[in-house]
Amino acid sequence: MFEARTRSARIGLQILVTVLTVPFLAPLIAMVQGSLGGRGIGNYQKVFDTGVVGTYFRNSIIISVFVIGLVYVCTMLAAFGFAKLRIAGKEVWFWLLIAALTMPEAVLLTPLFVTASKFDMYNEYIAVILPLAAMQVPFTVLLARNFLTGVPTELMEAGRVDGANVVQVFLKIVLPLTRPIAAAIVVLTLINAWNAYLLPMLMLNDPSKQVVTLLPSFFTSQYTNDQTGVLAAAVITAVPAIIAYLSLQKYFERGLAAGALK
């Protein structure tokens, strides 16, 4: 692993890291400072006084949990197949899946809306859960496949010699080894599902089913523009994702590094 051994190298590395960090920290600092403008901490009380914070958080939690579950199951099964099983044309199917990463979310909104309306899924959680999960799977499969490629095939062969079938090998031998990459997948999926904005705004018209990312819009309308309320709502919205990342930071970084390299 790279290590700065001299004092000048450490100072230069620290300056570089600081310079790279400032563009990301500056908007966050400005957001927090702006949320305390005027009434100060009272701006946060104003957000909770709307009476919708608990409902919005509950809806976001429901959507995030189901998205994480779907992404995890689909990712591990697909990555195992692409990495370890003999499947005809699997490289073609893999690169077709990766090609889906080039599709921007905005381009998919109209066909998704038409599909949800046709199958009576509009204004239902599933109209948000399924597309969000589908958009996460290509990247998570890419990470998990690289990770599973590094799992020794000899372990699987030993399980087959002992009489285990493919499903048992996957569940009892391969899956327990995927905890680092699983943590990275969970964190990435949670952040993306929690911060989803366009799909919930389009698919969930019922106020009782809206999510936390729509909370700031509660303070903007045709005749009002309460920026301190918007910023306070944005801070409240960001807190759970930050806590989740900090709690799983060690596993996330380890899994992301392992999944990025063969």
Salt bridges, closest charged atoms under 4 A:
GLU91 OE2 - ARG145 NH2 2.40
GLU124 OE1 - LYS209 NZ 3.35
ASP226 OD2 - LYS46 NZ 2.67
